[in-house]
C-alpha cells in the first residue's frame, strides 16, 4: 500500500513540474505548452496555463508558437504574463469557448498588480459569429480580455454612482495583439478598476461591441494603440469613468474602421421586436455616458481605411434583408461626447470619407438615472476632413455654470469639407434641444453657453457658422460668443436662427472695449446694452444697437475692480426681457 502511494505522489509531482519549465532567470517561468488542436492538447495547455497563474510567484513566459486552450482562463493578483520576445506575434494563446478574465461569475473579484504584455491573445476564428442576416440572437457574448465586470443586476439598473466600487488595481496591458476575430462582444473590457495602463497594443476585430470599453474606472490611460475593425466604437467610455483625482487619458491612438457590426444587430433586434429602429452613429472615440468626467482626448487619429469612400455594409444588408430603400440607419461619427463633463479634445485628426458620414464631433446630454449634460468642454486645434458630412458639429442640451470655460468652447480647429453638407441649412455647428422624460414628463434642455472662435473652415457649401434647430418656438442656445472664424480664408461669422444672445468677441485697446451683439436670423427684437459690474453699478450709458453690424458698440467704461457684466435688453412689441452675460475680452 505504501509503495502505491509513493508511486502516485511521484507521478503527481512529475505532472505538476512538467506543466512549466524554469527559465534561466529566476524572475521568469517558461510554460511548457504544446502546439496542436486536439481536445487533449487544449486541455493540457489550459491546465498548464491556469496552474501557473494560480501558483507562480514569478513572471510567466509564454513560449514561441500558437497554443490553444479551452474554456475561460482566470487571472489572479500579482500575475505577470509575458511573451517570449518583444514581438507579440511570436507567442500566441488561442481561446476556445471562453475569455481570459479576472472574474469568476459574480463580477466582484479583487485583482491587484496584473501585467499582460508581449504576446497575442485571440479567439479561434472558427468560433460562431453573429450575423443578423442569419441570426436573431447574439450567438456568443463574451469579451476577449475582461478586466473586471459589471453585474447583470447593475447593468439592468443603469447608472448608479454607488456601483463604482473599485475591485481592480494596477493593471497593465502592453505591446499585445488582441484579436477577437469578430467573435463575441468587446476585445478588451475594463470595469471597476483604478490605475490602468493600456498602451502600444493592436486591438483588432471586436465582435458586436467596441475595441476597448470601460465602465466605472479611474486613472485610465489608453495610449498609442491601433484599434481596427470594431463592431461598434473603437474606444468607448461607457459610464461612470473618471474623476478629478482619477482622470482618463486617451492619447495618440489610431482608430480605424469602426461601426462594422453593431448597427445591423441593433436594427434587426428592433424590427424583430416590432420597435421603430433609431439611428446608430457611435463615435470612433466615444463617450456613451452618463457621468464620464475629467477626460483628455489628445493626439489621436480617427479614420477609414478599408472602408474609405464606401457605404457602411450594414446599411446595405438592411436594404437586402428588410427591403428598405437607401438605408441610413448606421452612420459614422468621428468623436462623440455623450454624458461627458470636464473634457478636452485637442490635436486630434478625424478623416471620414463615406456617404454615411453624419458628424465629425457630437455632444449629447445623457440620462440613465443620473442626468449628465455636457459642460466644461474644450475642442481645440483638431483637424476634421470629410467628403460629405450631414452635421459637422452637433450639440444637444449643453449645460454651463454661467462662465465661458464651463460651457462648450470650439476654437482653432480646421474643418475641411471637400464635397457637400447634404442638409438644408448647411450649418457648421447645429445646436438642438434635448428631450428627456423625467418623472413621466417630457423635459426640454437647451444649450447654455457656446464659444466658437478662430476656426478655419474650408468648404464650398457652409452657409452659417452656428444655428439652432428648434423643437419648440424658443432659442436652442442662450449665449453664443463668436469671432475670428474664416471660410476659405475670409472672415466668416454668419449665424442662423434660434439663438438667444450672440456676442461678437469683444476686444480691449487703449481703454476702449469694442464688440458687437448680433441678431439670429429669426430675431426681430430691438436690443439695448449696458456694461455693469457684479454689484450692479453702471459703467456705461445704455446703448441701442444697430442690427446686423459685427462691431456695434465701443465703450470706455468707468473703472471698477469688480467683474464686468453685459446687460442686454430685448424688446419685441410690449414684451421686454433682460439678461446679463459675463464680459470676456480677446
C-alpha positions in Angstrom: 0.0 0.0 0.0 2.8 2.4 1.0 4.6 1.7 -2.3 1.4 2.5 -4.3 1.0 5.9 -2.5 4.7 6.8 -3.2 4.3 5.9 -6.9 1.1 8.1 -7.1 2.8 11.1 -5.4 5.8 10.8 -7.7 3.5 10.8 -10.7 1.6 13.8 -9.5 4.9 15.7 -8.8 6.2 14.9 -12.3 2.9 16.1 -13.8 2.8 19.4 -12.0 6.5 20.1 -12.7 6.0 19.2 -16.3 3.5 21.9 -16.8 6.1 24.6 -16.7 9.9 24.7 -17.0 12.0 27.2 -15.1 13.8 29.6 -17.3 17.5 30.6 -16.9 16.3 33.7 -15.0 14.9 33.3 -11.5 12.5 36.1 -12.5 10.6 34.1 -15.2 8.9 30.8 -15.6 8.6 29.5 -19.2 5.5 27.4 -19.7 5.7 24.0 -21.3 2.9 24.3 -23.8 2.0 22.1 -26.8 1.0 23.2 -30.3 -1.9 21.4 -31.9 -5.7 21.5 -31.8 -6.8 18.1 -30.3 -9.0 18.1 -27.3 -6.2 16.5 -25.2 -3.7 19.2 -26.2 -6.2 22.0 -25.4 -7.0 20.5 -22.0 -3.3 20.1 -21.2 -2.5 23.8 -22.2 -5.4 25.1 -20.2 -4.3 23.2 -17.1 -0.7 24.3 -17.6 -1.6 28.0 -18.0 -4.1 28.1 -15.2 -1.9 26.2 -12.8 0.9 28.7 -13.5 -1.4 31.7 -12.9 -2.6 30.1 -9.6 0.8 29.2 -8.2 3.7 31.0 -9.8 5.4 33.7 -7.8 7.5 35.0 -10.8 6.7 36.2 -14.3 5.2 33.6 -16.6 6.6 33.4 -20.1 4.6 32.0 -23.0 7.0 30.3 -25.4 7.1 30.9 -29.2 4.2 29.2 -31.1 0.5 29.0 -31.2 -1.1 27.3 -28.2 -4.8 26.6 -27.9 -6.8 26.4 -24.7 -10.4 25.7 -23.9 -12.8 27.4 -21.5 -12.0 30.6 -19.5 -8.6 31.5 -18.2 -9.0 33.2 -14.8 -6.4 35.9 -14.0 -5.3 36.5 -10.4 -3.5 39.2 -8.4 0.3 39.6 -8.7 0.5 37.8 -12.0 2.7 38.8 -14.9 2.1 37.1 -18.3 4.7 37.9 -21.0 5.6 36.6 -24.4 9.0 35.0 -25.3 10.1 38.1 -27.3 9.2 41.7 -27.7 7.3 40.7 -30.9 3.8 39.8 -29.8 3.2 37.7 -32.9 5.8 35.2 -31.8 3.8 33.8 -28.8 0.0 33.2 -29.2 -2.7 32.0 -26.9 -5.9 31.0 -28.8 -9.1 30.8 -26.8 -11.9 28.5 -27.5 -15.3 29.0 -25.8 -14.2 31.3 -23.0 -12.4 34.6 -22.4 -9.3 35.5 -20.4 -10.9 37.2 -17.5 -10.5 38.3 -13.9 -14.0 37.2 -13.0 -15.5 34.1 -11.5 -19.1 34.7 -12.3 -20.2 37.5 -9.9 -18.2 40.5 -11.1 -16.8 41.3 -7.6 -13.4 39.5 -7.7 -10.5 41.6 -6.4 -7.4 41.6 -8.6 -4.3 43.8 -8.0 -1.0 44.1 -9.8 -1.7 42.4 -13.1 0.6 42.7 -16.1 0.0 41.3 -19.5 2.4 42.0 -22.4 4.3 40.9 -25.5 2.0 38.1 -26.8 -1.0 37.5 -29.0 -4.4 36.7 -27.4 -7.0 35.7 -29.8 -10.3 33.9 -30.2 -10.3 31.0 -32.6 -11.6 32.4 -35.9 -13.8 29.3 -36.3 -15.9 30.1 -33.2 -19.5 31.2 -34.0 -20.1 34.8 -35.0 -23.3 36.8 -35.1 -24.7 37.7 -38.5 -28.1 39.4 -38.5 -28.7 38.0 -41.9 -28.9 34.6 -40.3 -29.4 35.0 -36.5 -31.9 36.7 -34.3 -29.8 36.3 -31.1 -26.2 37.2 -30.2 -24.7 33.7 -30.5 -21.6 34.3 -28.3 -21.3 37.2 -25.9 -18.0 37.1 -24.0 -15.3 39.7 -24.4 -11.8 38.6 -25.4 -9.9 40.1 -22.4 -12.0 41.1 -19.5 -10.6 43.1 -16.6 -13.5 43.5 -14.2 -17.1 43.4 -15.0 -20.5 45.0 -14.1 -23.0 42.5 -12.8 -26.2 41.8 -14.7 -28.3 43.5 -11.9 -26.2 46.6 -12.1 -26.4 46.7 -15.9 -30.2 46.4 -15.8 -30.5 49.2 -13.2 -28.5 51.6 -15.4 -26.0 54.1 -13.9 -25.7 54.4 -10.1 -22.7 56.2 -8.5 -22.8 53.6 -5.7 -21.8 50.9 -8.2 -18.4 52.5 -8.6 -16.6 50.1 -6.1 -13.1 49.6 -7.3 -12.1 45.9 -7.4 -9.1 46.0 -9.8 -5.9 48.0 -9.2 -2.7 48.5 -11.0 -3.4 46.8 -14.4 -1.0 46.9 -17.4 -1.8 45.6 -20.9 1.2 46.5 -23.1 2.5 45.5 -26.5 -0.2 42.9 -27.2 -2.0 41.7 -30.2 -5.6 41.3 -29.1 -7.7 39.8 -31.9 -11.3 38.8 -31.2 -11.7 37.6 -34.9 -15.2 39.2 -34.9 -16.3 36.8 -32.1 -18.3 37.9 -29.1 -18.5 41.4 -27.7 -15.6 43.7 -27.0 -11.9 43.0 -27.5 -10.8 44.5 -24.1 -13.4 45.3 -21.4 -12.4 47.2 -18.2 -14.7 47.8 -15.3 -14.4 49.0 -11.7 -10.7 49.5 -12.0 -8.1 52.0 -10.9 -4.7 52.8 -12.3 -5.0 51.0 -15.7 -2.5 51.4 -18.5 -3.5 50.1 -22.0 -0.6 51.0 -24.3 1.0 50.2 -27.6 -1.3 47.3 -28.4 -3.0 46.2 -31.6 -6.7 45.8 -30.7 -8.4 44.1 -33.6 -11.7 42.7 -34.9 -14.2 43.1 -32.0 -17.5 41.3 -32.2 -20.6 43.4 -31.8 -19.1 45.8 -29.3 -16.1 48.1 -29.1 -12.4 47.6 -29.4 -11.9 49.0 -25.8 -14.7 49.7 -23.5 -14.6 51.0 -19.9 -17.1 51.4 -17.0 -16.7 52.8 -13.5 -13.0 53.2 -13.9 -10.5 55.9 -12.8 -6.9 56.7 -13.7 -7.2 55.0 -17.1 -4.6 55.6 -19.8 -5.2 54.4 -23.3 -2.1 55.4 -25.2 -0.5 54.6 -28.6 -2.8 51.7 -29.6 -4.0 50.7 -33.0 -7.8 49.9 -32.8 -9.0 48.4 -36.0 -12.2 46.9 -37.4 -14.5 47.4 -34.4 -18.1 46.2 -34.4 -19.2 49.4 -32.6 -16.9 52.2 -31.4 -13.1 51.9 -31.4 -12.6 53.2 -27.9 -15.7 53.6 -25.7 -16.2 55.1 -22.2 -19.4 53.5 -21.3 -20.4 55.2 -18.0 -19.1 56.4 -14.6 -15.5 56.8 -15.8 -13.0 59.4 -14.5 -12.9 61.8 -11.6 -10.9 64.9 -10.5 -8.4 62.6 -8.8 -8.5 59.9 -11.3 -8.7 61.4 -14.9 -8.9 59.5 -18.1 -6.3 59.9 -20.9 -6.9 58.7 -24.4 -3.8 59.7 -26.3 -2.0 59.1 -29.6 -4.2 56.1 -30.7 -5.2 55.2 -34.2 -8.8 54.2 -34.6 -9.5 52.7 -38.0 -12.8 51.4 -39.5 -15.5 51.1 -36.8 -19.3 50.6 -36.7 -18.9 47.4 -38.7 -21.4 45.1 -37.0 -23.4 46.6 -34.2 -25.7 48.8 -36.3 -27.2 45.9 -38.2 -27.7 43.9 -35.0 -29.4 46.9 -33.4 -31.7 47.4 -36.4 -32.5 43.7 -36.6 -33.4 43.5 -32.9 -35.7 46.5 -33.2 -37.5 45.1 -36.2 -37.8 41.6 -34.6 -39.4 43.3 -31.5 -41.7 45.5 -33.7 -40.0 48.6 -32.5 -39.2 51.5 -34.8 -35.4 51.4 -35.2 -33.4 54.5 -34.5 -30.1 55.5 -36.0 -26.8 54.1 -34.7 -23.9 56.7 -35.0 -21.5 55.9 -32.2 -18.1 57.5 -32.4 -14.7 56.2 -33.3 -13.7 57.5 -29.9 -16.9 57.6 -27.9 -18.4 58.6 -24.5 -21.7 56.9 -24.1 -22.4 58.3 -20.6 -23.6 59.3 -18.2 -21.0 60.6 -15.7 -17.8 60.4 -17.7 -15.7 63.1 -16.2 -12.2 64.6 -16.5 -11.3 63.1 -19.9 -8.5 64.2 -22.1 -8.6 63.0 -25.8 -5.4 64.2 -27.5 -3.3 63.4 -30.5 -5.5 60.6 -31.8 -6.2 59.7 -35.5 -9.7 58.5 -36.4 -10.1 57.5 -40.0 -11.4 55.0 -42.5 -9.0 52.7 -44.4 -10.6 49.6 -45.8 -14.0 51.3 -45.7 -12.7 54.6 -47.1 -15.1 56.0 -49.7 -17.7 53.2 -49.1 -21.1 52.9 -47.6 -21.4 51.0 -44.3 -22.0 47.4 -45.2 -24.8 47.0 -42.5 -26.9 49.6 -44.3 -26.7 47.5 -47.5 -27.6 44.4 -45.6 -30.6 46.2 -44.0 -31.7 47.0 -47.5 -31.3 43.5 -48.6 -33.0 41.7 -45.6 -35.8 44.2 -44.9 -36.4 45.8 -48.3 -35.5 49.3 -47.0 -34.6 51.7 -49.7 -31.5 53.9 -49.3 -30.9 52.9 -45.7 -29.1 55.3 -43.5 -29.7 53.7 -40.1 -25.9 53.2 -39.4 -23.6 56.2 -39.7 -20.2 57.5 -38.8 -19.4 60.0 -36.1 -15.7 60.7 -35.5 -15.8 61.6 -31.9 -18.8 61.5 -29.6 -19.0 63.1 -26.1 -22.3 61.9 -24.7 -22.8 62.4 -21.0 -19.3 63.9 -20.6 -18.0 66.8 -18.5 -14.6 68.4 -17.9 -13.2 67.1 -21.2 -10.5 68.3 -23.6 -10.4 67.3 -27.2 -7.1 68.6 -28.6 -4.8 67.9 -31.6 -6.9 65.0 -33.0 -7.3 64.2 -36.7 -10.6 62.9 -37.9 -10.9 61.9 -41.6 -14.2 60.2 -42.6 -14.8 59.8 -46.3 -18.1 57.9 -46.7 -21.6 58.6 -47.9 -22.7 57.5 -44.4 -20.8 60.2 -42.5 -23.1 62.0 -40.1 -20.8 64.1 -37.9 -17.2 65.0 -37.1 -17.9 65.5 -33.4 -21.1 65.4 -31.3 -22.0 66.3 -27.7 -25.2 65.0 -26.0 -26.7 65.1 -22.6 -27.3 61.6 -21.2 -30.0 60.4 -18.7 -29.6 56.9 -17.1 -30.8 57.5 -13.6 -28.3 60.4 -13.5 -28.6 63.3 -16.0 -25.2 64.5 -17.3 -25.3 67.4 -19.7 -22.0 68.2 -21.5 -20.2 71.1 -19.9 -16.6 72.3 -19.3 -15.7 71.1 -22.8 -12.8 72.4 -24.9 -12.4 71.4 -28.6 -9.2 72.9 -29.8 -6.7 72.6 -32.6 -8.3 69.5 -34.2 -8.3 68.7 -38.0 -11.6 67.4 -39.4 -12.0 66.2 -43.0 -14.8 64.6 -45.0 -16.1 64.4 -48.5 -19.7 64.8 -47.3 -20.9 65.3 -43.7 -24.5 65.9 -42.7 -23.9 67.8 -39.4 -20.2 68.6 -38.9 -20.7 69.5 -35.2 -23.8 68.6 -33.3 -24.7 69.7 -29.8 -27.7 68.6 -27.7 -28.5 70.1 -24.3 -25.1 71.6 -23.3 -25.0 73.0 -19.8 -23.0 75.8 -18.1 -22.2 77.4 -14.8 -22.5 80.8 -16.5 -18.8 81.1 -17.3 -17.2 80.8 -20.7 -15.0 77.9 -19.7 -17.9 76.0 -18.2 -19.8 75.8 -21.4 -18.6 74.3 -24.7 -15.6 76.1 -26.4 -14.8 75.3 -30.1 -11.7 77.1 -31.2 -8.7 77.0 -33.5 -9.9 73.9 -35.4 -9.7 73.2 -39.1 -12.9 71.9 -40.8 -12.4 70.7 -44.4 -15.5 69.6 -46.3 -14.5 68.6 -49.9 -18.0 67.9 -51.1 -21.4 68.8 -49.7 -23.3 69.2 -46.5 -26.4 67.4 -47.6 -28.7 69.2 -45.2 -31.0 72.2 -45.9 -29.3 75.0 -43.8 -25.7 73.8 -44.4 -24.6 74.8 -40.9 -21.2 74.0 -39.4 -22.5 73.7 -35.8 -26.0 72.6 -35.3 -27.4 73.0 -31.8 -30.6 71.3 -30.8 -32.8 70.9 -27.7 -32.6 67.5 -26.0 -35.8 65.9 -24.8 -35.7 63.7 -21.7 -38.6 62.0 -20.0 -38.3 62.8 -16.2 -40.9 61.5 -13.8 -43.2 60.7 -16.8 -42.9 64.3 -18.2 -41.2 65.4 -21.3 -38.5 67.9 -20.3 -36.6 70.1 -22.8 -32.9 71.1 -22.4 -31.3 73.9 -24.4 -27.6 74.7 -24.6 -26.4 77.4 -22.2 -23.0 78.7 -23.4 -21.2 78.2 -26.6 -18.0 79.8 -27.8 -16.9 79.5 -31.5 -13.7 81.3 -32.3 -10.6 81.3 -34.6 -11.8 78.2 -36.6 -10.7 77.7 -40.2 -13.4 76.4 -42.5 -12.7 75.1 -46.0 -15.9 74.4 -47.9 -18.0 75.5 -50.9 -21.3 74.8 -49.0 -21.1 76.1 -45.5 -23.7 79.0 -45.1 -23.5 79.7 -41.4 -21.2 79.0 -38.6 -23.8 78.2 -35.9 -27.5 77.8 -35.8 -30.2 76.2 -33.7 -32.7 73.7 -34.8 -35.8 74.2 -32.6 -38.4 71.7 -31.4 -40.4 74.4 -29.7 -40.6 78.1 -30.7 -37.7 79.1 -28.3 -34.0 79.6 -28.8 -31.9 76.5 -28.5 -28.8 78.4 -27.3 -28.9 81.0 -24.6 -25.5 82.7 -25.2 -23.0 82.4 -28.1 -19.6 84.1 -28.2 -18.3 84.1 -31.8 -15.5 85.6 -33.7 -12.4 85.4 -35.9 -13.6 82.4 -37.8 -12.7 82.2 -41.5 -14.3 80.5 -44.5 -11.9 79.8 -47.4 -9.5 82.4 -46.0 -12.1 85.2 -45.5 -13.7 86.4 -42.2 -16.9 84.5 -41.7 -19.3 85.0 -38.7 -22.7 84.2 -40.2 -25.2 82.9 -37.7 -28.6 81.2 -38.3 -31.8 81.0 -36.3 -32.9 80.1 -32.8 -30.0 81.7 -30.9 -30.9 83.9 -28.0 -27.8 86.2 -27.5 -24.9 86.3 -29.9 -21.8 88.3 -28.9 -19.1 89.2 -31.3 -15.9 88.6 -29.4 -15.1 92.0 -27.6 -11.5 93.4 -27.7 -9.8 95.9 -25.5 -7.4 98.6 -26.7 -6.4 101.9 -25.0 -9.2 101.8 -22.6 -11.9 101.1 -25.3 -13.9 97.9 -25.3 -15.2 97.2 -28.8 -17.6 94.4 -29.8 -21.0 93.5 -31.1 -24.3 91.9 -30.4 -25.5 90.0 -33.4 -29.1 89.1 -34.3 -30.1 85.5 -35.1 -31.9 85.1 -38.4 -35.4 85.0 -36.8 -34.7 87.5 -34.1 -37.0 90.6 -34.5 -36.1 92.4 -31.3 -34.7 95.8 -30.6 -31.7 95.5 -28.4 -30.2 97.8 -25.8 -27.0 97.1 -23.9 -25.1 98.4 -20.9 -22.0 97.4 -19.0 -22.3 97.0 -15.3 -20.2 95.5 -12.6 -21.2 92.5 -10.4 -22.6 94.8 -7.8 -25.0 96.3 -10.4 -23.1 99.6 -10.8 -23.5 101.1 -14.3 -20.1 101.5 -16.0 -21.5 102.9 -19.3 -24.7 104.5 -20.5 -27.4 102.4 -22.2 -26.8 102.0 -25.9 -29.5 101.0 -28.5 -27.8 98.8 -31.1 -27.8 98.7 -34.9 -28.9 95.4 -36.3 -26.5 93.3 -38.4 -23.3 95.2 -37.5 -20.4 93.0 -36.3 -19.0 95.8 -34.3 -21.8 97.9 -32.8 -20.5 99.1 -29.5 -17.4 101.0 -28.4 -17.2 101.6 -24.7 -14.8 103.5 -22.4 -16.2 102.3 -19.1 -15.8 103.7 -15.7 -13.2 101.8 -13.8 -14.4 99.1 -11.3 -12.4 96.3 -9.7 -15.4 94.0 -9.7 -16.2 91.5 -12.6 -18.0 93.1 -15.6 -21.3 92.0 -17.0 -23.1 92.9 -20.2 -26.8 93.7 -19.6 -28.8 93.1 -22.8 -32.4 94.2 -23.0 -34.5 92.8 -25.9 -37.9 94.3 -26.8 -40.5 92.9 -29.2 -43.7 95.0 -29.1 -44.6 95.4 -25.4 -42.5 92.3 -24.3 -39.2 93.2 -22.7 -36.6 90.7 -21.4 -33.2 91.5 -19.8 -30.3 89.1 -19.3 -26.8 89.5 -18.2 -23.7 87.7 -19.5 -20.1 87.9 -18.4 -17.7 90.1 -20.4 -14.8 88.3 -21.9 -12.0 90.2 -23.7 -9.9 88.9 -26.5 
